[in-house]
Amino acid sequence: MTPEERYEKVKGLQPLELLYKREAEEPETVFLRQMQQRQWREYTWREVMDRARRVAGYLRNQFEPGDRIALHAKNCADWIIVDVGIMLAGMVSVPLYPGQSASSMSYVLQHSESKVLFCGATDNNTALQEVADSLPSVAIQRCEIRCDQELEAIINSSERYAESPVFDEDDLFTIMYTSGTTGNPKGVMHTWSSVIFVVPNMIRGYGFNDSDRVLSYLPLAHAAERILVEFHCLYSGTPVHFPESLDTFLEDLQRTRPTMFFSVPRLWTKFKEGIDEKIPPALQNVLLRIPGLNSWLKNKVRAGLGLDEARMLVTGASPISIELLRWYERMGMQIADGYGMTENFIYGCFVLPGEDPVPGTVGKTYHGCELKISEEGEILFKSGSLMKGYYLEPEKTAEVIRDGYYHTGDSGFIDQDGLLHITGRISETFKTSKGKFIQPSRLEGYFGNETLLAQLCVLGHGMDQPVMLATLSESAEKMPRVEVSEQLQRVLETVNERLPHHERIKTIFVCREEWTPLNEFLTPTLKIKRKVLESHYQLLFKQFADIQGVVWEPRDSDSAQKEVADLQAVN
């Protein structure tokens, strides 16, 4: 069946209509596979729907249609089953990110007026317990906190919800909160019409089928994973696999051997770091030039990652360096960079069928999606996937949706081939004390292939020159500090030679602490919170304001004073 034929088969259908169809016509076909105690626990369409109907029965006995139901868990079969139960009950799902702080979760739960919280695995049990104590809670798979009820008990005791409703396309079905890069998360409201428009059109472009395989591990609370995995696989009948834990992730990836794999730049970087540790970059370059060994290396890398059967590799959510994409290309893996956001249900740009990814671009618009660049250089979208608005915030809605277009806040341009290039966030551009404007993402791109660095962030509002914060890769952490400093100094000098004087980076500050959602330097979707980093390291910038080169973050004020003196003596 061609993508166009698959599109015709599902266009205009709600997810629930397809679920009823699969429940009736292919009840014994497996939809979900959950790794448990190193074995796959399989859920057929019949079991998924039976469990979801019992969840819906419980919800209808406790709450009213339209009530908000929150879900906080790492990806698992129960996540999708509970979400289907919420849909069946005619209620509104409110997914939370498993890496959110207690204050952020509390804000979302209170703002959405959620009635109950389903809890699963998380990165911070203390934070989850704190918010779970504030409203009724239900434990699902891998939950490690104290909850009022267990999902299995609810399923065992609740009657199946027998009705098979189909809702009005304009009815609200979910509120997906943004990750809160610059403030409180905003509640993005999506109606059934968003899904009905987005997923069939994606299937028309590059849809999966029931012979494909997907591993789901990025947060289902994120619009990209929810569309690409939950809804896309539901529409196409593609089995979804869930890893058992972070410790078993690579093994579970190898056992799944997905045909489509979606990841964020941070993990693609970590994959490369792992390969570099086993096969040093210099040796890789030699092997790639030798016929026979060239193919051997590519096959070994792909099989080692469990991606030897992947026909589609995707990245997104944050910028990825061109150098990293080209490394994967040399290893025989073309990664397509996509671009979308919660507000347009990620229906933006991607590589179109029959075209190869072009590093540094995010492809062209999907079918039925209109893209244009404003006079100010801002990227604007219009399509049937746009949100209804921000929940309880009409003023903020009016700020971003004007004349039917969603204003992304990103700057970019469309090249002669119709490919979109993203040049940065308009709000992140800053001015130095010399009055020069700096686009940090452009400067960060020059360091994308540096194996010593794991995370980096260029800052410098009001300073005489930009500076860069960075954390080290796992391999760099094992090296002597002097050797790392010398290599970073050479890299800094090489990059600065390519830059105009006002863009040259004065100092690389090597941070002690990795940036994570738990310390709130990253959003739950792993985007850098620039303002938080800038505020946190403000004292460090002042202490070393006169120092150029590489500076390691001191452990305390006494060591900071000594290090300043030592560096001044050297310089």
N, C-alpha and C positions, 0 to 999 in steps of 0.2 A: 504494500500500500504506500503510495506516494505521500509526502507531507501535505499536499493540497487535498488529497482524498481523506487523510486523517483530520484535516481542518474541517472539511465539510461534514464529517461524522460527528464532531463535537461542538461546532459553532452554535452559539446561542444557548448552550446548556449550562445550568448552574452545577457547581461541584456536587451538591446533594442529588441532583437528577442522575448524574453518572454513577454515584455510589449506589443508588437504588437499582440501577441497571446491572451493575457488577454483582450486587448482592443476589439478584435473581438469576442472572445468566452464567456467572462463573464463580459460584460460591466457594469452590475448593481451590481456586488459584491463589497462590501466596502473594501478598502485597507487602508485608513488613517482615524483616528478619532482625531480631535483636540478639546480639552476642551476649550469652549468659554462661558463666563458668566454662568458657572456651568452647561452647557449642551454640549453634544458631537456634534460637527459639522462633519458630515461624508462626505468622498470623495470616490466615486466609481472609478473603474478602468477607466470608460469612462471619468469622470470629471478630474481625474489626468492627463490623456493623452491629453484631450482637452486643459487644462490650460498649460501643458508642451509644446504642439505644438504651442501655441500662444507665449509663451516665446521664443521658438526656432525661430518663425517667426520674432519677434522683433530683436533677436540677429543676424540673417542672414541679416537683413536690415541694421544693424549698423556696423557689424564687419566681419572678414574673418574666414573661417575654420582654426582651429589651434590656434586662439587667446586665450589668457588666461582670464578667467572670474572668479572674486573673489566673495566669499560668506562668510559673517560674521554675524552669528545669533545664538541664542540659538535654540534648536531643536523645530521644528514646521512643520506642513504639507507643508508650502511653501518652506521649505528648500529642501525637497525631490523633490517637483514639479519643482523648479528652476534647481536643479541638473539634473533631467531628461531632461529638456529643453536644458541645456548646452550640454548634450550627443547627443541629437537629432540634434543640430546645428553643430555637428562635432567640437566643441571647447573644450578647456581644463579647467577643473574646478580647482580652487585654494581655498580650504576651509581655513578659519582663525578661530582660537579659540576665543570664546566670552569673554574670560578673558585676552586676550593679551593686552600688553601695546601699546601705540601709536607708540613708537619707533620700537617695534617689528613688528607691523602691517605695518608700513611704509616701513620697510626693505623688508618684504615679497612682498608687492605690487610693489615696485620698482624692486626688483630682478627678479620677475616673469614677469614683464612688463604687468601687468593686465590692461585690457581696461575699465572695469566697476566693481563697487562694489555693490552687493546686501546686504542690511543692515536690520537686524531684532533686536530682543531684545539682550541686552548686559549687562555686569556687570559694564560698564564704558562708559556712554553716551558721556562724555567729550572727551575721547580718540577716540571713534568711529567718533564723529563729526569732530575731527581734521583731521583724515585720509580721511573721506568721502568728505571733501572739496577739496581734492587734485586730484580727478578724478571723472568722471560721477558716479552717485549713484542712486540706486533704493530702495525704502522702501518696505519691505515685512511685514508679520504679526508681530505685537507687536513692530514695530520700533518706537522709541521715539525721533529720531533726524531729522534734516532737510535734505531732499534728493532732488535730481533734479526731480525724477519721482516716481510715486506710481505703484506698481506691478498691482493692480487692474485696473488702467487706461491703462496700457500696454496690459493686457489681453483683456480688452474691445475694444481696438482700433486696435489690431494687427490681421492680418490674420493667420489662422492656417497653420503651416508648413505641407504640405500634404505628403511630401516624408517620406519613412520609411527606412532610410539607415542602412546598416550593414557594419561595418568598418573592415579594416584589423586588425588581432589580434595583430600585432606589432605596431599599431598606438597608440600614447600617448593619454590617456583620462583624466588623473588627475596628478597634482603635489601636494602632501601632505607634508607640511612642518613639520619638527620635532619641538618639543616644545622648543628646545634651552636651554637644561640644563647647558651647559658649554660655550655657545657662540651664535653667530647668528644661527637662524634656517636654516636647510638644506632642499632643495627642493627634495623630494623623487619622482622620476618619475615612474609611473605605466602605463603599456599598458593594452589593453583589455585582453591580454592573462593571466594576473594575476587574474582577476575576473573569467574568464572562468575555470581556474585551481582550484582556492581556493573554491568557493562557492559550486559547485557540489560535491566536495570531502568532504566538511563539512556536506552537506546533507546526503552523504553516511554514515557519522559517527553518527550524532545525529540530523538530520534535523528536522525543524518544519514542520507543515502542516497548512491548512487553519482553523483548529479548535483551534490552539494555539493563544495566545495573548501576545503582547510585549508592554512594556512602554518604550518610548525612551526619555531620558533626559541627558545622558552623551554626551559630544560634538560630533556631527556627523563629525566634522573636524578631530576627532581621528580615526585612522584606525580600531580600535576594534569595535567601535559603527557603523561605516560605513559598515563594513563587516557583523557583527552579526545582525544588525538591517536593514539598508537600503537594502543591496544586498541580504542577506539571506532571508528576508521576501518577497522581490520581487520575488525571485526564488521559494519560497515555498508557496506563497499566504497568508502568515500570516498577519493578521491585525496589524497595528502599531498605538499605542495610544500616544498622546502628552499631558503632563500636562499643565494647564493654566499658572501657575507661581510657583515660589519657595514657596510662602506662602500656596499654595493649594496642594503642592506635595504629602504629605502623604495621604490626602483625595483622590486625583486622583489615587494614587497607590492602595488604598483600593477599589476604584470603578472599576479599571481595572482588578484587581486580575490576574496579568500576570502568564502565565504558564512557561515562561522563564524570569529571572531577572538577569541582569548584572550590577554590581556596583563596585566601587573602595573601597579599604580598609578604607578610611576615612569615607565613608558613613556607611559601615558595623559597624564601631566603634561608630558612632553617633547613629545608631539604638540601639545598646547595651546600650549606656549611657541613652537613653530615657527609655528603659525597666528597667534599674537599678534604675532610679529615682522613678518609679512607684512601682516596686517590688524589694526591696533591695537584693543584692546578698546573704546575709545570709538566707533570707526567701526563695529565689529561691532554695538554696541547701537543705533546709528542705522539701520543696514541692516536689522536684525531687526524694526524697527518699520514698515518701508515695504513694502507689498504688492508682490509681484513681485521686488523686491530681496531680500526675506526668503528666498524659495525659491532664488534665484540663489546667495546666500551659503551656504546649507545644502548645496546640490548641489556647489558648488565645494570646500567643506571635505571632504565625504565622498569625492569623486572624487580630491582631492589626496592623501588618505590611502590610497586604494585600497580604501575600505570602502563604495563605493556599491552593492554587491550583497550586503552582509552582512545576513543575517537574524537573526544572533545575535552580540552583542558581550558579552564576559565579562571580569570582573576578579576578582582573588583574590590569595592568598598573603600580603597585608599590608593594613592599613587604607587606605581611600581616602576623601578628603574629600567631604562631601555637596555642597559648592560646585562641585567638579570634575565630579561626576556631573550636576549641574543645568546646567552649561555645555554638556556634551555633549547633554543633553536639548534645550536651546535650539537646538542645531545639528542637531536631527533624529536624534540617535543615542541610543538608550536602552541603557545599559550595565548588565548584571545582575551584582551582586556575589554570588559564591558562597562557601561556607564548608565546608571539610573539612580533613583533615590526613593525613599519611602513615600514621598509626596506623589510620585507618578507610578508607584507600585513597580519600580525598577524598569519600567517600559520606556527605554531611552535609545541607546545605541549599542550595537554589537557587530561582530563580523558576519556579513551576510553569506548564505550558502554559496559554495563555489569559489569564494574568495579567501585568500590567505591573510592571517593577521599581519598588520604592519606595526612593528614596535614604535611606541610613542603616540599611537592613535587609539581611539576606542571604537572605530568602525563607523557604520552609517546607521541611520534611524530604522527602527522596525516598521513593518507595514502599518499604515494608518497613523503614524506618529509624525508630527510636524516640528521641525527644529529651525531656530533662527538665532542669529547673534545680534544683540541690541547695539545701538550706536556707542554705548559705553563698553562694549566687548563682553557683555554678560550672555551666558547660554540660556535660552528660553525654550520650553517645550509646550506642546499642545497635543492632547489625544484623549481618547475615551477612558484613559486610566487615571486621570487626575483625581486627587482626593476631593472629598466633599468639603473639606476644610479642617482647620485645627479645632479640636474639641474645646468648647467654651472660650475660644479666643478669636472672635470674628475680626478684630483689628489686625492681628498677626496674619490671618488668612488673607485679608485685603492687601497686606504688604507684599505678599509673594504671588498671588494670582491676580493678574491685571489684564484686562481685555482677553480673557480666556487662556492666557499663557502663564505657565509656572516659571517664576524667576528663580533660577537655581542658586544664585550667589557665586557661581563659578565663572571664571573668565576663560575664553577659548576662541578658536577660529576653525573654519572649515577650509580644507585645502582644495586644490584643483581637481582632486579625485573624489571629492565629496566626503572625505574622512574628517572626523572631528578630533581636534587636538585640544586638550585641557591644559591651560597654562597656570592655574592656581585658583585659590579662593580670593575673591575681591577684598574681603574683609581682612585677609592675612597680609596683604601688601602693607609695608611700613616705610616710614621715612627716617633716614638717618639725621644726625645733627647737622649734616652738611646740606640738607634739603633734597637728598637723592632718594628716589623711590626704589624699593627692593622687593622682588618677588621671591620669597624664600623657597618655594617648591622647585623653582628653576635651578637655584644654587645647589639644593640638596641632590638634584639629579646627577650632578658631576661626581658625587661620591657613591653612586649606586653600585659600583662594581668593586668597592673596597672590602676585601674579605675580613679586615680587622673590625669593621663596624657592624653593629646589629641594628641600632636605632639612631636616628639623627634628626635634629631640628635646628634650623637657622632662625636666629632672632636678632634684634638690634634696634628696636624703635628708640630714637633719641640718642643712640650711641654714634661715635664718629665712624665706626665701621661695623659690618655685620659680624656676629660670632656664631659658633655652632656648638650645641650640646650633643653629646653622643654617648651611647653605651657600647660595650665591646661584645664581639661575637664570642662563642664558646671557645674557639681555637685561640683567639687573642688573650682570653682570660688565663690561659695556661702558659703564655709566653712571659719572659722577663719584662718588667715595666720599661726598662731602658730601650730594649729592642722595639717594643710597641711605639714608644715615643718617637724614636728615630724614624721609623717607617711612616708614622702619621705625619711627621714634620715634612718628609719628602713628598707625600701625597698632597699636603696642603700647599706646598710651594708650586707643585706641578699644576694644580687646579687654579691657583691664583694667577699664574702666568697667562692663563686662557681668558681671564676676566678683566673687564675694564676696572680702573682703579677704585671707583666708588663701590664696586660689588665684592672686592677682595675680602676674604674672611680673615679677620685679625687673629682669632684664637679658637682652638678646638678645646672645649672643656669635656674631659672624660668623666662621666658620672659613675658614682659607686653603685647606684641602685638601678635595676632594670625598670623600665616604665611599663606599668600594667594597669588594668582597670581597678585592681584592688587598692593601689596607692593613688588612684584617680588621676594619674598622668595620661592615661588613655581612656577613651570611651569604651563601653562594652563591645563595640564593633572594631576596636583597635585603632581608632583614629586618634592622632595626637592632640591633646588639649594644649595648644600653644600658650594661651594666657595663663594657664595653671603652671606650666613649666617656667614661663617668664617670671611669674610672681615668686615661685619657690626658689629660683636660683638668682634672684636679684642681688642678694648680698654677695654671692660668689662673683658676679660680674663686677661689683664695686671693689671687692678686695683685690681682684687681679686686673683692674682697668688699664694698667700701664704695661701689661705683659702681652707679648705676641708669641704665637706658636702653640704648643701643646701644654695644657694644664690639667692635672689630675685633681678631682674634687677632694679636698682635705677631710679628715674625719672630725675635726673640731677646730675651734678658733685659734688655739695655740699652734696647731700644726699648720693652719692657714697662714699665720704670720711668719712662721719659719719658712714655708714654701715660697711666699712672696719674696722674702729676703734672698733666698737661694736663687730664685729665677732672676731677680734684679741683678744679682752678682754675676750670673752667667751672661746676661745680656749686656 
